[in-house]
Amino acid sequence: MAESRWRKYELEVTPEMIEGVERYNAVTTTGNFIDDRGRFWSQERSDDYLPSLRTGLQIQWTYSKFCNFSCVQCFNGSSPTWRGTEADPFPVADRLIEAQPYNVCLCGGEPLTWKPFFQIIEKLRAGGIPLVSTVTNGYLCTPEKIKRMWDAGLTHLQFSLDGFTAEQFKELRLKEDGFEKLVAATKEAIKYDWPDLSVSFTPTKNNIGDWKNFCRYWADVGIKHIRTQPFMPIGRGKGALALMPSDEDYQRFHMDTQDLMAELPRSFIDWGDPLEHMWYYTRTAATPWGLGVQTDGWYELSCYIPVLVGNSLEHSIEELWAKDFKRLWNAPVVRRFADTMIEMAGMAKLEVSIYDEPSLHIDVFDDEQLEVFLTTDDLPTLRAISERNLKDGYRNH
């Protein structure tokens, strides 16, 4: 195994370490590490560390958008009919290992339909990446494959349940026998001592009333991390707007969540806001700490921003970070897109319809393209640059 940039901080968590942290589980599920400079990193103690980053801490790698499901709310349009470009995964993995983030999320698509899945997990872990995570619909998760994920070194595994009942699951996931297989797979996975094993729930107007039942059931089964975030009107989700909960639904949902946090102290009830990072990175002094790699190998600022900024097969993550990632986040067109998404409904109003048409491919390693990117949000100009960069035929849908 290659020497990692990170080593686990093994001391017991003390009250001083969690001062100001709302819940103990918010610390224990994230892990604490010391880097090769002796600097301590904790997600709950980020402000002192993030300005010193040399590359991203977390990298979301969308390796493929091929999936055995065609879920109605899928934000990136993954499906059995997807035929986009997939970069050679092994050079991309080499880039990630070179950068030494503390977490790589293998995002799809469905990971268990991706042939190199187990090899890539093994390669990333052997290359010194402390945490490798993935999200699955569970349909192909036999006991043998769950064991293979464990043996390969996967650390974080999330099952996308998205409902309390089979009917609620089918409304979003469209698989007649999917719920039963997913529940069985999740219960099989509990047999292993994962650093983090979670289930997720996408609220709709039809299932949101069962949020408490969902959390109580899975906490009783033994799941310690229960995740949720808003229904996103992006990708195929734009075609299912009738399923979005109302503001009043969400108000009750958040009140229920507060009740659950008190009721289930051994479980981390985790609300994620997909818009929050865009607001922070474009409207405050907050330091970006993550990035993505799309299926064609191009780097992305965020999986919700339709702008890609350079080819990972040609340039390292450290080279990209040296371009000043905060500056890239504040390019005029990025701010324009982020300002559109100041609320969830704005996701459906992006002028470049992400995942329905090619994202803007702007090569920030080309000085002329970088200058245009940093000085204008004129979409015809940026589209013309992107089309030249896409001349090899890649399409992001």
C-alpha positions in Angstrom: 0.0 0.0 0.0 1.3 3.5 -0.9 2.0 5.9 1.9 -1.0 8.1 2.5 -1.0 11.8 3.1 -3.4 11.1 5.9 -3.2 9.2 9.2 -6.1 8.5 11.6 -6.3 10.6 14.7 -6.6 7.8 17.2 -7.1 9.7 20.5 -10.5 9.6 22.2 -12.9 12.5 21.3 -12.9 15.0 24.1 -15.4 17.7 25.0 -12.9 20.3 23.8 -12.9 18.8 20.4 -16.6 18.9 20.0 -17.2 22.3 21.6 -19.8 24.1 19.5 -20.8 21.0 17.6 -24.5 20.4 17.9 -24.4 16.7 18.0 -21.7 14.2 19.0 -22.6 11.9 16.1 -21.7 14.7 13.7 -18.1 14.3 14.7 -18.0 10.5 15.1 -19.3 9.8 11.6 -16.9 12.1 9.7 -13.5 10.9 11.1 -10.5 13.0 12.1 -7.2 12.9 10.3 -3.7 14.4 10.5 -2.0 15.2 7.2 1.6 14.8 6.2 2.4 18.2 7.6 1.0 17.4 11.0 -2.1 19.5 10.5 -5.3 18.2 12.0 -8.4 18.0 9.7 -11.9 17.5 11.1 -15.1 18.4 9.2 -16.3 20.2 12.3 -13.0 22.1 12.7 -12.5 23.2 9.1 -11.9 26.9 9.2 -8.3 26.6 10.4 -7.4 23.9 7.9 -9.1 24.7 4.6 -7.0 27.7 3.5 -4.0 25.5 3.5 -5.4 23.0 1.0 -3.2 21.9 -1.9 -6.0 19.9 -3.6 -9.6 19.0 -2.7 -10.4 17.1 0.4 -13.3 15.4 -1.2 -13.7 14.4 -4.8 -17.0 13.2 -6.4 -16.1 11.1 -9.4 -19.1 10.4 -11.7 -17.5 7.5 -13.4 -20.5 6.5 -15.5 -24.2 7.3 -15.8 -25.2 3.8 -16.8 -27.8 2.4 -14.4 -30.2 -0.4 -14.1 -32.9 2.0 -12.9 -34.5 5.0 -14.5 -35.7 6.9 -11.4 -38.1 9.7 -12.0 -36.0 12.1 -9.7 -32.5 11.2 -11.0 -30.7 14.5 -11.1 -28.1 13.5 -13.7 -30.3 11.4 -16.0 -28.6 8.0 -15.3 -30.4 5.1 -17.1 -30.0 1.7 -18.9 -29.9 3.6 -22.2 -27.1 6.1 -21.3 -24.4 6.0 -24.0 -22.1 8.9 -23.0 -18.3 8.9 -23.0 -16.5 7.3 -20.1 -12.8 8.2 -19.6 -10.4 5.3 -18.9 -10.9 4.9 -15.2 -7.4 3.8 -14.3 -5.6 7.1 -15.3 -8.3 9.0 -13.6 -7.8 7.0 -10.4 -4.1 7.7 -10.7 -4.9 11.5 -10.7 -7.0 11.0 -7.5 -4.2 9.1 -5.8 -1.7 11.7 -6.8 -3.9 14.4 -5.2 -4.5 12.4 -2.0 -8.0 13.6 -1.0 -9.3 12.2 2.2 -12.5 10.9 0.5 -13.4 9.8 -3.0 -17.1 9.2 -3.7 -17.7 6.8 -6.6 -20.9 8.2 -8.0 -23.1 7.0 -10.9 -25.1 5.5 -12.3 -25.2 2.3 -10.3 -21.8 1.2 -9.1 -22.6 -2.5 -9.4 -23.2 -2.2 -13.1 -19.7 -0.7 -13.6 -17.2 -3.4 -14.5 -14.0 -1.9 -12.8 -15.9 -1.0 -9.6 -14.1 -3.4 -7.2 -10.7 -2.9 -8.9 -11.0 0.9 -8.6 -11.9 0.6 -4.9 -8.8 -1.5 -4.3 -6.6 0.8 -6.3 -7.7 3.9 -4.5 -7.3 2.4 -1.0 -3.9 0.9 -1.9 -3.0 4.3 -3.2 -3.5 5.8 0.3 -7.0 7.3 0.1 -8.5 6.9 3.6 -12.2 6.9 2.6 -13.9 5.5 -0.5 -17.6 5.8 -0.6 -20.5 4.9 -2.9 -24.3 5.1 -3.3 -26.3 2.1 -4.6 -29.9 1.3 -5.3 -29.3 -2.1 -3.8 -30.9 -4.1 -6.6 -27.7 -6.0 -7.5 -26.4 -6.2 -3.9 -26.2 -9.9 -3.2 -24.5 -11.0 0.0 -21.4 -12.0 -2.2 -21.2 -8.5 -3.7 -21.6 -6.8 -0.4 -18.7 -8.9 0.9 -16.6 -8.0 -2.2 -17.2 -4.3 -1.5 -16.1 -4.8 2.1 -13.0 -6.9 1.1 -12.0 -4.3 -1.6 -11.8 -1.6 1.1 -15.0 0.4 0.6 -15.5 2.5 3.8 -18.8 4.4 3.3 -21.9 2.7 1.8 -25.3 4.4 1.2 -28.5 2.7 0.2 -31.1 4.9 -1.5 -34.4 3.8 -0.1 -36.4 7.0 -0.7 -39.6 5.7 1.0 -41.0 3.9 3.9 -43.1 1.5 1.9 -42.8 -0.4 -1.4 -45.4 1.9 -3.0 -43.5 5.0 -2.0 -40.3 3.4 -3.4 -41.9 2.4 -6.7 -43.3 6.0 -7.2 -39.7 7.2 -7.5 -37.6 4.1 -8.5 -40.1 2.3 -10.8 -38.9 -1.2 -10.0 -41.6 -3.6 -9.0 -39.4 -5.8 -6.8 -36.7 -3.2 -6.0 -37.8 -2.3 -2.4 -37.7 -5.8 -1.1 -34.2 -6.4 -2.6 -33.0 -3.1 -1.2 -34.2 -3.8 2.3 -32.6 -7.2 2.3 -29.3 -5.8 1.0 -29.3 -3.1 3.7 -29.9 -5.6 6.4 -27.1 -7.8 5.0 -24.7 -4.9 5.0 -25.4 -4.2 8.7 -23.4 -7.4 9.4 -20.2 -5.6 8.5 -18.5 -2.9 10.6 -18.4 -0.1 8.0 -17.0 3.2 9.1 -20.2 4.7 7.8 -23.4 2.8 6.6 -26.3 5.0 5.7 -29.8 5.0 4.2 -31.3 7.9 2.4 -34.8 9.4 1.9 -35.9 11.7 -0.8 -39.0 13.6 0.4 -42.1 13.8 -1.9 -45.5 15.1 -1.2 -46.6 11.4 -0.9 -44.0 10.0 1.4 -43.0 13.0 3.6 -45.6 12.1 6.2 -43.8 8.8 6.9 -40.4 10.4 7.6 -40.6 9.7 11.3 -41.6 6.1 10.6 -38.8 5.7 8.2 -36.2 7.0 10.7 -37.6 5.0 13.6 -37.6 1.8 11.6 -34.0 2.0 10.3 -32.7 3.3 13.7 -34.3 0.2 15.3 -32.7 -2.0 12.7 -29.3 -0.6 13.6 -28.6 2.1 11.0 -26.7 5.0 12.7 -26.7 7.4 9.7 -30.0 8.5 8.1 -29.6 11.0 5.3 -32.1 13.2 3.5 -32.1 16.3 1.2 -34.8 18.2 -0.8 -36.4 16.8 -3.9 -34.3 18.4 -6.7 -36.1 19.8 -9.9 -33.0 19.0 -12.0 -32.3 16.4 -14.6 -35.3 14.0 -14.8 -36.6 15.6 -11.6 -37.8 18.5 -13.7 -40.4 16.2 -15.2 -41.8 15.3 -11.8 -42.5 18.7 -10.2 -45.9 17.5 -9.0 -44.0 15.3 -6.5 -42.2 18.2 -4.8 -43.4 18.9 -1.2 -44.8 22.3 -0.5 -43.1 24.8 1.8 -45.5 23.9 4.5 -44.6 20.2 4.1 -41.0 21.0 4.5 -41.7 23.1 7.6 -43.4 20.2 9.2 -40.6 17.9 7.9 -37.9 20.0 9.6 -39.9 20.1 12.9 -40.2 16.3 12.7 -36.4 16.1 12.1 -35.8 18.1 15.3 -38.0 15.7 17.2 -36.2 12.7 15.7 -32.8 14.1 16.7 -33.9 14.2 20.3 -35.7 10.9 20.1 -33.0 8.9 18.4 -29.7 10.1 19.9 -27.7 7.1 18.7 -28.5 7.9 15.0 -27.2 10.8 13.0 -30.3 12.4 11.3 -28.5 14.2 8.5 -30.2 16.9 6.4 -28.1 18.0 3.3 -28.7 21.2 1.4 -27.5 20.9 -2.2 -27.6 24.7 -2.7 -25.6 25.6 0.4 -22.1 25.2 -1.0 -23.0 27.3 -4.1 -24.1 30.2 -1.9 -21.1 30.0 0.4 -18.5 29.8 -2.4 -19.9 32.6 -4.5 -21.3 35.0 -1.8 -19.0 34.6 1.2 -15.3 34.2 1.9 -15.7 30.4 2.4 -12.9 28.2 1.0 -14.0 25.5 -1.5 -12.8 22.1 -0.3 -14.2 19.7 -2.9 -14.5 19.2 -6.6 -15.8 16.6 -9.1 -14.7 14.6 -12.1 -17.3 13.9 -14.8 -17.7 10.8 -16.9 -15.5 12.2 -19.7 -12.7 12.9 -17.2 -13.2 16.7 -17.1 -13.1 18.5 -13.7 -16.3 20.1 -12.4 -16.8 22.7 -9.7 -20.1 21.1 -8.6 -22.3 18.5 -10.0 -25.1 21.1 -10.1 -23.2 23.8 -12.1 -23.1 23.1 -15.9 -19.4 24.1 -16.3 -16.4 21.8 -16.6 -13.0 23.3 -16.4 -10.2 21.0 -17.7 -9.3 17.5 -18.6 -8.0 15.3 -15.7 -6.2 13.1 -18.3 -4.0 16.1 -19.2 -3.7 18.1 -15.9 -3.4 17.1 -12.3 -5.7 18.2 -9.5 -2.9 20.2 -7.9 -2.5 22.1 -11.2 -6.2 22.9 -11.2 -6.1 24.0 -7.5 -3.2 26.3 -8.3 -5.5 28.2 -10.7 -7.2 29.4 -7.4 -10.4 27.4 -7.1 -12.1 30.2 -5.2 -11.5 32.5 -8.2 -12.9 29.9 -10.6 -16.0 29.6 -8.4 -16.5 33.3 -8.8 -16.2 33.5 -12.6 -19.2 35.5 -13.9 -21.0 32.6 -15.5 -20.6 30.4 -12.4 -22.0 33.2 -10.2 -24.9 33.7 -12.8 -25.8 30.0 -12.5 -25.4 30.0 -8.7 -27.6 33.1 -8.4 -30.3 31.3 -10.4 -30.3 28.5 -7.8 -30.8 30.7 -4.7 -33.9 28.5 -4.0 -34.7 24.9 -5.1 -37.1 25.9 -7.9 -34.2 27.7 -9.5 -32.6 24.4 -10.4 -35.2 24.0 -13.1 -34.5 27.4 -14.6 -30.8 27.0 -15.5 -30.0 28.6 -18.8 -27.8 25.8 -19.7 -30.0 22.8 -18.8 -27.6 20.6 -17.0 -27.6 16.9 -18.0 -30.1 17.7 -20.8 -27.5 19.4 -23.0 -23.7 19.5 -22.9 -22.2 21.4 -20.0 -19.9 24.3 -20.9 -16.4 22.8 -21.4 -13.9 25.6 -20.7 -10.2 24.7 -20.5 -8.8 26.9 -17.8 -5.4 25.6 -18.6 -5.6 27.6 -21.9 -4.7 31.2 -21.0 -7.1 32.7 -23.6 -10.0 30.5 -22.5 -9.3 31.3 -18.8 -9.3 35.0 -19.5 -12.7 34.8 -21.2 -14.1 32.6 -18.4 -13.0 35.0 -15.7 -14.4 38.1 -17.5 -17.7 37.3 -19.2 -20.9 35.4 -18.6 -21.9 35.8 -22.3 -23.4 32.4 -23.1 -22.9 32.5 -26.9 -19.2 33.3 -26.4 -18.8 30.5 -23.9 -20.8 28.0 -25.9 -18.6 28.7 -28.9 -15.5 27.9 -26.9 -17.1 24.8 -25.4 -18.2 23.5 -28.9 -14.6 23.8 -30.1 -13.4 21.8 -27.0 -16.1 19.2 -27.7 -15.1 18.6 -31.3 -14.3 15.0 -30.5 -17.9 14.3 -30.0 -18.5 13.9 -26.3 -22.0 14.8 -25.1 -23.0 15.0 -21.4 -26.3 13.3 -21.7 
